[in-house]
């Protein structure tokens, strides 16, 4: 649907109290203004006012928007009216992984430009992998319990030894932290080689042999990233980094 003309008016009723300003109300107001509406902004300043409003209009929540006197509804209803995408929390997406890799690569470029006096060098790619391992480890460590539940769906070693699902995030982040300055390589190299090899084989078996459709725990337990190429690549990258660091720092 096309953008409405600026002559149209809208009314919004949203919760605004001394202790709470509804974020959905702010987003609804912003969307209406960006669509060119003249908005009459009504504040529901107490829970009693909000309850009375919901009962009067037989709605379950606020904010609620009226356009030319017609009840349109919530923020999601507004987005649908204006042809905007309505976020789906259950939708499969690679965005968390792509965002993390993009940021860690830019971090590696920045670090290399300072230390190596050039953007692209061997250290750029070493830091990219190490930074990514740290980032992925952090995302898992935010909620280790949730991560472990998802990880147990496919990791072969964790299924035999459940405690491994709690060790993995610390091992990944720890190996990455040690690889950034390339210290204690005798610890980080075998650690990354081990967890990367087990992880790669587990993902390969679950996805390409058993043909299972699972969610990946690579960015934490609440992830909607599908298990597959990204997960396999994460583990292969760790193996490759371990082999490279072992060959250049240990041998």
C-alpha positions in Angstrom: 0.0 0.0 0.0 1.3 3.4 -0.8 2.2 6.2 1.6 -0.9 8.1 2.8 -1.2 11.8 2.1 -0.1 14.3 4.7 -3.7 15.7 5.1 -4.7 12.6 7.0 -4.8 12.5 10.8 -4.3 9.8 13.3 -4.8 9.4 17.1 -2.7 7.2 19.2 -3.3 6.1 22.8 -0.2 4.9 24.6 1.0 4.3 28.1 3.1 7.1 29.5 3.6 7.0 33.2 6.3 8.5 35.5 7.9 5.1 35.7 7.4 3.7 32.2 7.1 5.0 28.6 5.8 2.2 26.3 8.5 1.6 23.6 5.9 0.2 21.2 4.0 3.5 21.6 7.1 5.5 20.7 7.6 3.3 17.6 4.0 3.6 16.6 4.2 7.4 16.9 7.4 7.5 14.9 6.0 5.3 12.2 2.9 7.5 11.8 4.9 10.7 11.6 7.3 9.2 9.0 4.2 8.3 7.0 3.2 12.0 7.0 0.3 11.9 9.5 -0.7 14.6 11.8 -0.9 12.7 15.1 -3.0 13.5 18.1 -0.9 11.8 20.9 -3.0 10.7 23.9 -1.1 9.6 27.0 -2.6 7.0 29.3 -0.9 8.1 32.5 -2.0 5.4 34.9 -2.6 1.7 34.8 -6.2 2.4 35.6 -6.6 4.7 32.6 -5.0 2.0 30.4 -7.3 -0.7 31.8 -10.4 1.5 31.2 -9.3 2.2 27.7 -8.7 -1.5 26.9 -12.1 -2.4 28.3 -13.9 0.4 26.4 -12.5 -0.6 23.0 -12.3 -4.4 23.8 -8.6 -4.6 23.0 -5.9 -6.6 24.9 -3.0 -4.1 24.8 -1.8 -0.6 24.1 -0.7 1.3 22.2 -3.8 1.5 19.9 -4.0 3.8 16.8 -7.0 5.3 15.1 -6.8 6.7 11.6 -9.6 9.0 10.5 -11.6 7.7 13.4 -11.2 4.0 12.5 -9.4 1.7 14.9 -6.3 0.3 13.2 -4.7 -1.4 16.2 -1.2 -2.1 17.5 2.3 -1.4 16.1 2.2 -4.7 14.1 -1.2 -3.7 12.6 0.3 -0.3 11.6 3.3 -2.0 10.0 1.0 -4.3 8.1 -1.2 -1.3 6.9 1.9 0.5 5.6 3.4 -2.5 4.0 6.2 -2.8 6.4 7.7 -6.1 7.4 6.4 -7.4 10.8 9.3 -8.9 12.8 8.9 -12.7 13.3 10.8 -13.9 16.3 10.7 -17.5 15.0 11.9 -16.6 11.5 15.1 -18.3 10.4 17.9 -15.8 9.9 21.6 -15.6 9.4 21.8 -12.0 10.5 23.4 -12.5 13.9 26.3 -14.5 12.4 26.8 -12.2 9.4 26.8 -9.2 11.7 29.3 -10.7 14.1 31.7 -11.8 11.3 31.4 -8.4 9.6 32.3 -6.6 12.9 35.2 -8.9 13.8 36.6 -8.6 10.3 36.5 -4.8 10.6 38.1 -5.1 14.0 40.9 -7.2 12.5 41.4 -4.7 9.7 41.7 -1.9 12.3 44.1 -3.7 14.5 46.3 -4.7 11.5 46.4 -1.1 10.3 47.8 0.0 13.6 50.2 -2.9 14.4 51.2 -4.0 10.9 50.8 -0.5 9.3 48.6 -2.1 6.6 45.0 -3.3 6.5 45.6 -6.8 5.0 48.2 -9.0 6.3 48.6 -12.5 7.7 47.8 -11.1 11.2 44.6 -9.6 9.8 43.2 -13.1 9.1 44.6 -14.5 12.3 42.9 -11.8 14.3 39.7 -12.2 12.3 39.4 -15.8 13.4 40.5 -15.2 16.9 38.1 -12.2 17.4 35.3 -14.3 15.9 36.0 -17.1 18.3 35.9 -14.7 21.2 32.6 -13.1 19.9 30.9 -16.5 19.4 32.2 -17.7 22.8 30.7 -14.6 24.4 27.3 -15.1 22.8 27.3 -18.7 24.2 28.4 -17.6 27.6 25.6 -15.1 28.0 23.3 -18.1 28.8 25.3 -21.3 29.1 22.3 -23.4 30.2 20.3 -22.4 27.1 23.3 -22.9 24.8 23.9 -26.4 26.3 20.3 -27.5 25.6 20.5 -26.6 21.9 24.1 -27.9 21.6 23.0 -31.3 23.0 20.7 -31.8 20.0 23.7 -32.5 17.7 27.1 -32.5 19.3 28.3 -36.1 19.6 30.7 -35.6 22.4 28.3 -33.6 24.5 25.7 -36.3 24.2 28.1 -38.8 25.8 29.5 -36.3 28.3 26.9 -33.6 29.1 29.4 -31.5 31.0 31.3 -30.9 27.7 28.3 -28.7 26.6 29.2 -26.3 29.5 33.0 -26.5 28.8 32.7 -25.7 25.1 31.9 -21.9 25.3 34.8 -21.3 27.7 37.2 -23.3 25.6 36.2 -21.5 22.4 36.5 -18.0 24.0 39.6 -18.9 25.9 41.4 -20.3 22.8 40.4 -17.1 20.9 41.8 -14.8 23.7 45.1 -16.7 23.7 45.4 -16.6 19.9 45.0 -12.8 19.7 48.4 -12.1 21.3 49.7 -15.6 20.2 50.6 -16.6 23.8 50.4 -20.1 25.4 50.0 -21.6 22.0 50.6 -25.1 23.5 47.2 -24.5 25.2 45.2 -22.7 22.6 46.2 -24.8 19.6 45.2 -28.3 20.8 42.1 -26.8 22.5 40.9 -25.2 19.2 41.9 -28.3 17.2 40.0 -30.6 19.5 36.7 -28.7 19.8 36.7 -27.6 16.2 37.3 -31.2 14.9 34.5 -32.6 17.1 32.2 -29.8 16.2 32.8 -30.1 12.5 32.2 -33.8 12.5 29.1 -33.5 14.6 27.5 -30.8 12.4 28.4 -32.7 9.2 26.8 -35.9 10.5 23.7 -34.2 11.8 23.1 -32.1 8.7 24.6 -33.9 5.7 24.3 -37.6 6.8 21.3 -37.7 9.1 19.5 -34.9 7.2 18.2 -33.3 10.4 16.8 -29.8 10.4 18.1 -28.1 13.6 18.9 -24.7 15.0 22.5 -23.9 15.5 23.8 -23.0 18.9 26.7 -21.0 17.4 25.4 -17.6 18.6 23.7 -18.9 21.7 20.7 -20.9 22.8 18.1 -18.5 21.5 19.4 -18.6 18.0 17.2 -18.9 14.9 20.3 -19.6 12.7 19.8 -23.0 11.0 22.4 -25.7 11.7 24.5 -26.2 8.5 27.1 -24.4 6.5 27.7 -21.6 9.0 28.1 -24.0 11.9 30.4 -26.3 9.9 32.5 -23.3 8.7 32.9 -22.0 12.3 34.4 -25.3 13.4 36.5 -25.8 10.2 37.9 -22.2 10.7 38.9 -23.2 14.3 40.6 -26.3 13.0 42.4 -24.3 10.3 43.5 -21.6 12.7 44.8 -24.3 15.1 46.8 -26.0 12.3 48.2 -22.6 11.1 49.1 -21.4 14.6 50.7 -24.8 15.4 52.8 -24.7 12.2 53.9 -21.1 12.5 54.2 -20.7 16.3 55.0 -24.2 17.7 57.1 -25.9 15.0 
